[in-house]
């Protein structure tokens, strides 16, 4: 994920420059726009990585195996229900 680390570093630099407060308004707005693009790129990479996360689950004989964790499984484990289920109740 070298793209993520690079974009994150650039985003940190943008934030640092904006926090200094020594830029013109126009430059600040341009830099802010760049930061939003970088933030969106980082979020997209994180979302993609999250989709690939694997969890270890215990097999029938006690051995550990790798299994893909689906979004629905994760919601069930966290006790999150969709809006449709709540409307039906």
BELVEN-V626477 format. One record per residue. N is the residue number from 0. SS is DSSP state (@ for helix, = for strand, . for the rest). OMEGA is omega in whole degrees, -180 to 180 (999 if undefined). Layout:
n:N ss:SS omega:OMEGA
n:N ss:SS omega:OMEGA
This chain:
n:0 ss:. omega:-179
n:1 ss:@ omega:178
n:2 ss:@ omega:-180
n:3 ss:@ omega:-178
n:4 ss:@ omega:179
n:5 ss:@ omega:179
n:6 ss:@ omega:179
n:7 ss:@ omega:178
n:8 ss:@ omega:178
n:9 ss:@ omega:179
n:10 ss:@ omega:178
n:11 ss:@ omega:178
n:12 ss:@ omega:179
n:13 ss:@ omega:-180
n:14 ss:@ omega:180
n:15 ss:@ omega:-180
n:16 ss:@ omega:179
n:17 ss:@ omega:-179
n:18 ss:@ omega:178
n:19 ss:@ omega:177
n:20 ss:. omega:-177
n:21 ss:. omega:-180
n:22 ss:. omega:174
n:23 ss:. omega:179
n:24 ss:@ omega:-180
n:25 ss:@ omega:179
n:26 ss:@ omega:178
n:27 ss:@ omega:-180
n:28 ss:@ omega:179
n:29 ss:@ omega:180
n:30 ss:@ omega:177
n:31 ss:@ omega:178
n:32 ss:@ omega:177
n:33 ss:@ omega:179
n:34 ss:@ omega:179
n:35 ss:@ omega:178
n:36 ss:@ omega:179
n:37 ss:@ omega:179
n:38 ss:@ omega:179
n:39 ss:@ omega:178
n:40 ss:@ omega:179
n:41 ss:@ omega:180
n:42 ss:@ omega:179
n:43 ss:@ omega:178
n:44 ss:@ omega:178
n:45 ss:@ omega:178
n:46 ss:@ omega:179
n:47 ss:@ omega:179
n:48 ss:@ omega:180
n:49 ss:@ omega:179
n:50 ss:@ omega:-178
n:51 ss:@ omega:-177
n:52 ss:. omega:178
n:53 ss:= omega:177
n:54 ss:= omega:175
n:55 ss:= omega:177
n:56 ss:= omega:-178
n:57 ss:= omega:179
n:58 ss:. omega:-178
n:59 ss:. omega:-177
n:60 ss:. omega:177
n:61 ss:. omega:178
n:62 ss:. omega:180
n:63 ss:= omega:177
n:64 ss:= omega:-179
n:65 ss:= omega:178
n:66 ss:= omega:176
n:67 ss:= omega:178
n:68 ss:. omega:180
n:69 ss:. omega:-179
n:70 ss:@ omega:180
n:71 ss:@ omega:178
n:72 ss:@ omega:-179
n:73 ss:@ omega:179
n:74 ss:@ omega:180
n:75 ss:@ omega:180
n:76 ss:@ omega:-179
n:77 ss:@ omega:-179
n:78 ss:. omega:-180
n:79 ss:. omega:178
n:80 ss:. omega:179
n:81 ss:. omega:-179
n:82 ss:@ omega:-180
n:83 ss:@ omega:-180
n:84 ss:@ omega:-179
n:85 ss:@ omega:-179
n:86 ss:@ omega:-179
n:87 ss:@ omega:-175
n:88 ss:. omega:999
